[in-house]
């Protein structure tokens, strides 16, 4: 399974510099089409998406994307959840959990 990123050129730049090879560059006009293409790729396990771009999708499509299990879509940069919740949702395990919890 691979990690991929989708968003505008500025958003994906940092991921490219970090070594991510699966990059989908979009514009507001083609975002819906490109995210469907990325989600249909069976090799992608986690898809990082700019949280602001998710607002470009119709609400029913956005909900389907967010509820997806294969790949798990992780909105980045919108501040809707903290990092702990994103990691827990992406891999299904709470890595931050201590024995006291």
N, C-alpha and C positions, 0 to 999 in steps of 0.2 A: 504494500500500500504506500502511496505517495502523499505528500502534503502539497497542496496547491494554493495559490492566491489569486483572487480576482478583484479588479478595481481599475481606477484610472492610472495613468503613467506615474504620477507622483506617489500614489499609495503603494504600488507594487515595487517601486525602486528599492526601498529598504529591504524587502524580502529577497530581491535579486542579489543585492550586495551581501546578504547573509548566506547566499548559496542556493536558494530555492530555484529549481529549474522549471517547474510547472507553473507558469504565469499566464494569466488571461487578462490582457489589457482591454478595457472597455471604454465606451463613451456612454453618456446618458441615453442616447438613441438606441444602442444595441445591447444594453446591459441585460435585459430579460432573455434575449436570444443566447447570449454568451454564457450566462449562468446555467441555462438549461443544458447547453453543450457540455459544460464542465461537470455538471451533476450526473450526466449520463455516462461519463467515463468510469468504467469499473476499476481502474487502477488508482483512483483518487479516494483516499480514506478520510482526509480532513481537508476542508476547503475554507481558508480564511477569506473573509469578505469585509470590505469597508462598510461599517454600520450605516453610514449616511447613504451609501448606494442602495442598501436594502430598501430604503424608502421609495425608490424608483419603481419597485415592483407593486403590482396590484395586491391588495391585502390577502386574497386567497392564495396567490402564488407565494407571497412572502411567508405565510404561515406554513405552507408545504415545504418550503426550503428550510425554514428553521426547525421543523419537525423531522427532517430527513435523518435517517440513521446511516445510510450509505450514499454519499459521504456525509459526515457530520459537518455542518456549516457553522463556523464560529465567527459571529460578527465582531469586528475589532474597531475600537476607537469611538464608540458611541456612548460608553459609560453606563450601559443598561445593567450590566452585572459585573461583579468583580472577577479577577483572574482565577480565584479558587473555583467559582462556579463554572467558568469557561473550561477549565481543565477537567473538572468533574464530568461535565457534559460530554466533552470530546472523547475521553477515554473510559468513562464509566466508573472511575475510582477516585475517591477523595484523597489525593496525595498529601494534603495538609493535615489530615486527621491524626490526632495524637491518641495515646492510650487513655488519656483522661476523658476524651469525648465519647 
